[in-house]
Amino acid sequence: MTFGDKIRRFFRSEQGVGVMLVSPTALYALLLLAVPLVAIVVISFWTQTGVRDFDTAFTLANYKEALTDPLYRQLMLRSLMVSGLVTTITVVLAFPIAYFVSFGVKPEHKSLWIFLITIPFWTSYLIRVFLWKVILGYNGVLNSGLLAVGVIEEPMSFILYNVNAVVITLAHAYAPFAILPIFVALEKIDRSLLEASRDLGESRTMTFLRVTLPLAAPGVVAAVLIVFIPTIGDYVTPRLVGGPGGLMIANMIQTQFLRLNNAPLGATLAVLAMLIVAVIAIAFMLLGNKAAGGNKGGRRK
């Protein structure tokens, strides 16, 4: 059998048909994801010499500058702090909502509640950010309302154009992303396990802590990753509501590429941010797998 006959035979098999079906999508992902990512990594080791000119000699000067400059370290730490705080607030507030929809709502009404949770997606992300500017502004809805009822004597100035505004806006924007995976995890819990726990004398609180929460851990981990990964790279929200004290590492990356004309340093900051996010994401994935493995072990027992 010739090589050509083997190729034709392969593409007539089930494996060959599967390869042909997957190939366009794989090629599309390779061109739009892998190639730009590799290009960013390669450029991070270059030096900018002109508007469009690069010195392609390998150098670690960009990484040395990014790791030693206090400004970049401060922005990276602020980004991690903001993303961690947003993730914590979002997941903590999302869990009770997901729990209520899963356990407190009749099955025929759950789809309606999920529909209501996704309503914020109907409007543009930019519109939602600008609405928060209206709410948190010096003469905004929040200050005006508190002044009207006499809670404050003068408008609060610390809730806009700083880190507080960034956290509030991002927590609201990503709330549905946290609710949905937790809801899915709660829906998969076998209700008979909860009944067995109660029959064995456990209180509702202990049943939640020892049965419900561990079984919902994979959904919680998924929610953490879904919220944490995009928020650390968000640059629109810090630019619009963060002010000088609320800018994050993504804003510096944008500045390096578009304003300071230093693409290698911008690429270096992007690579470092991706590495940090990857390490944290892997750690949470390992925690999720450990929780899932422990749950399966408990079920087998």
Salt bridges, closest charged atoms under 4 A:
ASP5 OD1 - ARG8 NH2 2.23
GLU187 OE2 - LYS110 NZ 2.83
GLU187 OE2 - ARG191 NH2 3.60
GLU202 OE2 - ARG210 NH1 2.72
